[in-house]
Amino acid sequence: MQKVQILTAREAAELINDDDVITVSSSSALGCPDSVLAGIGQRFEETSHPVNLTSVHPIAAGDMYGVKGIDHIARPGLLRKVIAGSYPSGPSSAEPPLIWQMIEREEVEAYNFPSGVIYQMHRTAAAKQPGVFTQVGLDTFIDPRLQGGRMNNTTPAAHVETATLTGQEWLFFPSVIPNVAIIRATTADEYGNLTFEDEGSPLGALDLAYAAHNNGGVVIAQVKRLAEAGSLHPQHVKVPGILVDAIVIAEDQLQTTLTANDPAISGQLRRPLGSLPHVAFSIEKITARRAAQELKAGEIVNLGFGVSALVPHVLVEEEQGREVSWVIEQGAVGGIPLLDFAFGCAQNPDAIMPSIDQFTLLQGGGFHRSLLSFLEIDRHGNVNVHHLPTKRHVTAGVGGFADITSSAPEIIFMGAFTAGRRDIVAGGNGLDIRADGPFTKLVNDVSAVTFSGPRALARGRKVKYITERAVLELTTEGLVVTEIAPGVDLQKDVLDRSEFPLIVSDELRTMDLALFADAPVGLRLPPLPLHERIEQRTPSLAAH
């Protein structure tokens, strides 16, 4: 077996030609081959090459906390087009990443497509198949009859079209054929075999490598260390050396955002659940507690970024932390998903799957429910989670949201009822809305459709919206208020704060008063019987 080339990041950048399509395996700082991307940026500064690159990112490359990722190459002339499931995101008060500035200034063509679909576009490219037929994204901003995933006016309508097969409507995404794949692992041996022992997930490294290699392209792998040829256990090798053309060693690569190395993330150590930081009492925690009351012991539950990520930590505080199996798109199964911008990793995972295989579970509806966040809800039950017009970098994009919601049997959206500066206090009497947010999140029409309420209803999905002051359900008649918080005025604080009429349930209930006190609720998840465990995650074919 031939030994692989060991190059500096700057030398590896010489392997990229003008007009190439590069594909990058990353999820924010998790798995980000940041040194290689920096080498490409350095070469462009020195030589004005390569130019007119197309860069593909199934999940965001880089964060806003020290790992620049795509921002290394976000320069006019160097980057012509980007196709991404998500983009680096962070607080509204921070300077937007360079890639967002390019998008806003119409300096780059930019697409936002579902992360799972982008992974599959690599797999079909590797197998020399024309592309991906999927119902993920139908009737949302990804649908070419709406925005077609385009992020600015410079971006042409391309890369997705509609089709009819077997009497059903589909979206078709052509295969993405990369000239260069840039991936990351922990260890490479001298043959280029890659292991991922310190990584929070292998993400899509193998499929990106297959896509480039099988189409005559180059595979560059960034690693922390080099091992002797043939010394790696074959069961631990996730990307074989036959696919790898060059190795770049970056001893200081971070495991994930602001984390050098946590062995509990990579499965090398199991920490006591009590080591997790306590979640401070807040309005968001109240919402998470109410969502936790929807769960049953033994369920497989998907989790999204934002307030929904608090739910596993609420269960830990209620001594129910091991009762639910969490699945997140980056690959962790089980354990406790981490918060903030370490999200994507889990403490004490039971398994860590490649992202594309996790998306097979999620797109196929092989779980019981999903807990997700929202920015806006409209009169049709549509949800916007990806588009904040005045502060676009606050949201990462669609990510795996569309993949997940396309087949989730039950979906719980979580968020605040209003936005803006508020003075809302919780206590022993429930909720006291002293000064409400000036902006409602229940609008006539969302600014962009990330989730289609009518499509979910047509497919027999159960949809709830949980806020700090009310719980709503989606029905064919409209959105129905089923619960309100104690202390809340139904008319003034709920009905009048929606731009469209809400239906009030004849069986309107009051939310559990214990949710609003700074103390454990005493939650005990009821067990999920085996027959329900199977039936709940397998809706009838008629619903499809």
N, C-alpha and C positions, 0 to 999 in steps of 0.2 A: 504494500500500500504506500502510495506516495505521500511524503510529508507536506503539510500545508505551509504556505508562505506566512511569515510573521512580519507584519508591517506596522509602521506608525499610522496614526489616524490621518496625517497629512499625506502619507504615501498611498494609503487606501483610497483617498479621494481621487487619485490619478486613474483609478479603474472606472470612473464614471465619465461618460462622454456627453457632449452636447446633445440635447433633445432626448436624453434617456428618461425612462420611467423608473423611478426608484420606489421601493415599498419598504416601510419601516415598521418593525414590531415593537410596540410600546403601549403603555396605558398610563398617561401622565408621566411620573418619574419611574413607575414600576416597569422594569424591563427596558428602559429607554437607552438605546445605544448613543448616548449623548456625545461621547468623544468622537465618534465617527462623523456625526452630523457637524460637530465643530470643525473637523478637518476639512469637510466640504466647503464650509463657509470661509475657512482660512485660505484654501486654494483659490476661491473666487476673488478674495481681496487681493491676492498676490498676482493672479494671472487673468482675471475676468473670465474664467472658465471653471466649471461647465456653465452653459447657458440653457435657458428654456427647458428646465426640468419639469416633469410631472411627478409629484410626490403623493404617494398613497399611504394612508394611515387608518387601519381599521378602528383603532382607538387613539386618543390624543397622544402625540409625542411631545413630552415636556410638560412642565407645570409653571406656575407663577411664583415659585418658592426656591429658585436657584438652579433648576434644571431647564435650560433654554429649549432643548429639543428642536422642534421645527423652526424656532426663531433663529437658529444658526443659519438657516438657508432661506429665511423669509426676506429676500432682497430682490428688488426689481432687476430683471435681467437674468438672475439665477433661477428664480422660480416662476414658471409660467402658469401652472395649474396644480391645484391640490384637491384630492378626493379623500374625504375623511369621515369617519363615523362620529368623531368628536374633536374638539379643539381645546387648547389650554384655556383654563378658566380660573377665576378668582374673584376677590372682592371688588365691588363697584368703585371703591375709593382708589384702587391701584391703577397704574398706567396700563392700558390694554397691551397684550402681547403684540409683537411686530406683525404676526400673521393676521391678527384681527385688524390692525391698522391698514395693512395692504388690502384686505377685503373691503374695508370701509372706503378706501381711496380708489377702488376699482382698478387696482394694480395687478390683480391676479384672478384667474378663473377659480372659483371655489364651489365645491359640491359638498353636501352633507347627506350621506346615505346611512342606512342602518349598519351597525358594526357587524352583526352576524352575516348579513348579506355580503359585505365587503370580504369577509373571510372566505365565504363560499365562492366569490368571484375568483379568488386565488386557487381554490381547490379545483374548480372547473378548468381554469387555465392550465394547471398542472396535468390534468387528465385529457387535455386537448378537446374539451367540450366547449360549445359556443357561449355558454353563459348560464345564468341562474334564473329559473322561473319561480316566482314566489308571490304569495299574497301579502307579504310583509310590506306595509307602506301604502296599500291601496286606500284611496279616499283621504290621504294625508298630504302634507306639503311635499312629500317624496313623489307622489303621483304626478306624471308629466302633464296631466290635465289641470293641475294646480301649479305649484312652483317647480316641480321636477327636481327638488333638492338643491336648486340654485340659490346661492347666497348673496349675489349682487347682480347688477345689471350687465356687467361685463361678461358674465358666465352664460354661454349658449345653452340651449336646451339639448342635452346629450346624455348618454350613458344609461338612460332608462326609457323604456317604452311599454305600452300596454299590449296585451295579447289575449286571445281567447283560445283555450284548450279544454277539451272534454266538457264543453258547455259552460266553463267557468272563466272568470276574468282573472288575469295574472299580470304582474309586472315582470318585465324581462330586463335583466342587467347583463350586458356582455361581459365575458371574462376579462379580467385585467391581466395583461401580460407584462411583467416587469423585466427590465434589462438588468436591474440590480436589486437584490434583497439585502437589507441591513437589519441584522437580528442581534440578540444579546443572550448570553448564557453566563454561568459562573466559571466553569472550567473547560478548557479545551486541551486535548492531548496533541501530540505533535502530528497526528494524522488528521486533526480537525474534528474529531468526535467531541460532542458537546454535552455537558451535564449541567443541571440547573439546581444544584443542591441548596444554594443560598437565595434562590429566587422565590418570589411570592406566587409566580405562575410562569409557565413556559409561553403563555399567550398564544400567538399564532406563528411562532418561529418556524416550525416544521413546514407548515403549508406555504408560508411565504418563500421559504427556501426551495421547496418543490417547484413552485410556480416559476421562479427565476431559472433554476437549474434545468428543468425539463424544456425550457424554451431558449436554451443557449445563453442564459444570462449568468451573472456573477453573484456569488453569495459572500458577504462580508460579515463576520461574527465578532462582536466585541465581548471580551471576557475579563474576569478579574485575574486569572492565573493560568499558567501553562503546566501541563503534566507530561510525564514521560510517555512516549508512544506505546499504545496498547495497555496502559495501566488502569484505565477507567473500566468499571464494571459494565458489561454490555447491557444489563437490565436498567442501568441508570442513564445510559446515553439516549437522549431524546431527539437529537439531530445527528445523523451519522456523518462522518467525515467525508464520505463520497460526495456530499452535496456542498461542502464548504471550500471556498477558493482562497480566502485570506482571513487571518486572525489579527485583531487589534487588541492589545492588552491595556486595560484601564484599571489599575489596582484600586483606585478610589471610587469606583462607580457605586452610587447609592442603591440600596435595595428598593426603596420607594421614596415618596416625598418626605424630606426631612428625616430619613431613617437610613443610617449606615448599614446596619444588619441586626435584625431581630429574629432569632432562631424560632420563635413561636409563630412567625409568619410563614416560614418555609417548611414547617413541620418537623424541625429538628429538636424541638422542645415543646412540652405542653405546660403552660403556666396555669396556676390556679385562677379560676374565674374571678376571684376576689382581687386579683392584681389589676383588673381593668379600672380605669378612672371612673369615679362616680359622676353621673350626669346631673348637673345642677337643675334645680326645679325651675321650670319656665313654662310659658304658654305652649312652646313646641313639645315639651315633655308631656303635657296634658294630652295633646293630640296623639302622641305616640302611645300613651297608655290606653287611650280609647281604641286605637287600632289593635293593640295587643289583645284586647278582649274579644276580637273576632277570631282568634286563632284556636287551634286544637292541638293537643299533644300528638306527635307523630306525623304532622304535616310536613310537606316539602314546600318551602316558601321562598319566592324570589324577592329580592330587595333592591331598591334603587337608591341613588344618592340623594342627600337632603334630609328633611325631617324624618323620613321613613327609616333612615339608618339608625335612629335612636331606639327603634322597637326592640332589637335583640338585647340592648343594654338595659332597657326597662325590664325585660324578662329575667336578666341576670339578677337585678335588684330584688325581683319577686321570687328568687330561687327557682326559676323555671327556665334557666338558660340553656339547658340541654334537651328541652322538650320539643324543639322545632329544628328541622334540618334546613339551614339557609343555603341558597344557591345564588351566587353572584356571577355576572357574565365573564369576569376575568378568569374564573376557573375554580375558585374555592367552593367546596361542598362541606357543609357543617362548620363547626366552630362559631366564633362571634365576629361578624364583619366589623372592621374598624371604622372610625368616624372621620369626618372632615376630609382632607385631601390625602389621607392614607386609605380612604375607601378604595376598594378593589382588592384589598388583602383582608385576611381573616386571622384572628388568633386561634390557634389550636384546630386548624381544619382537619376534617376526617379524610379528605382527598383533595388533590389539586389537579384539575383536568385542563387539557388544552382548551383555549377559549372556543375554538370552532366546535369542539365536541359538547361543550356546555351549551352553545347555541342550538345544537341539535335537540337537546332536552327542552330548551326554552321555546324555540319555534314550534316544536311538536306538542306543546302543552302538557309535558310530562311532570307537572307540578300542580299544587293545589290552588295557590293564589299568589298574587304579586302585590307588594306594597310600594307605591311610587309617589313622587311629589308632583305638584302642579304649580303653574304660574297663573293660568286663567282657565275658567270653565265657562262654556256658553250655553245658550238655551237648548241646544241640541245634545248636550252632554259631551261635546267635543272638549278636548284638553289641549292647551298649549303649555309645553314644558321647555321648549328650546329657544324661544324667540322673545328677547327683551329689547325692543327697538332702540332705546336710548343708551343701553349699557350691554351690548351684545356679548362682551367677554365674561359677563357674570354667569352665563349658561354655557355649558360645554357643547351643546348640540344634541342631536337625537340619540347618539350612542346606541345602546342596545334596547332603548325604550320601545321602538317600533317592533323589533323582533319579539320582545317579551309580550307586549299587549296584543299581538296578532292572534295568539292562541291561549292566553292565560284564561283558565276557567272562571276565575274570580279576580277582580281588580279592585284594590282600595287605593284611591288617590288621597293624598294628605297634604295639608297646607293651611295657611292662615286665610280667614274669610276676607280680610281687607289688607291693603298695603299702605306703606307710608308710616310716618311717626304716629305712634299710638300710646295710650296709657290704659293698659288693661291689667287688672290685678286679680289673682286667684287666691282663694282662701276657704275658710270653713263654710262660707255661705254660697260658694260657687264662683261665678265670674262677675267681676264688676268692671264694666266698660265705661271708664271715666271719660276718655276721649278716644274716639274711634279713628282708624286710619282713613285718610281722605279718599283713597282709591279702592273701589270694590274689585274683587277678583272674579265675580260672577257677572259676566258681560254678555251683551246680545250676541256678539260674534268674536271669537278669539282672533288675535292678530295673525296667527298661523296655526294650522291644525296638525298637532303631533299625534293625537289619538282621535279616532272617529267614533263618536257615540252611537250614531245610527248604525254603523257597521257592526259594532259590538252587540247591539240589540238584535240585529238580524242574525247573528251567529250564536245567539243564546247565552251571551256572557252576562255575568252578574257584576254590576259596577256600583261602588259606593264612593262617596266623597266625605272625608272626615276632616272637620276643622275644630278649632278650639271652642266654638259656640254652637255648632249644629252638625248633624249627620244627615246626609242626603243620599237618596238612591235614584238611579236612572231607570225610568220606565218608558213605555211607549207613549204615555200621556205627557211626559216631561220629568223634571226633577222634583222629587218629593222629599219634603223635610220630615224625617222620621224621629229625630231626637233634637232637643235643644239643651243647652247647659243651664243648670240652676243659676238664677240671678239674671238671666238674659230675658229681654223683652222681645217676644217673637216678632211683633210688628216692626218695632223701631230698629232692633239690632240685627234682624235676619231678613225679613221680607222686604223692608224698605232699602236694604243695602244691596239688593240684587237689581241689575238693570232689566231683568225679565221676570215675569210672574213665576213664583214658586208654588207648588201644590203642597198643602199641609195635610199630612196623614191623619186619617180619622183616629188612628191609634198613636198619636204623638206621645212620645215618652220623654222623660227627663234623664239626662245623662247622670251616671253614677256620681254622687257627691264626693265620694272618696278620691276621684280623679283629680280634684282641685286642691287637695291638701298636700303639703310637703312631707309626705310619709308614704311608705309602701301601701299599695291598694289591697294587698292580700289576695292577689290574683292566683287562681289555680286553673290551668288549662284543662278542659275536659278531654278525655281520650277520644281518639278518632278510631272507630271500629274498622276492621279490615275491609269490609265490603264498601264502606264509605270512602276509605282511602283509595280504593281502586276506582269506584264510580265517579268520585268528585273530579279526578284529573283526566277522565276520559269521556268528554261530552259526546252525545250521540252524533253519528255521521250526518244526521239531518241538519244539525246546527251548522255544518260546514257548507 
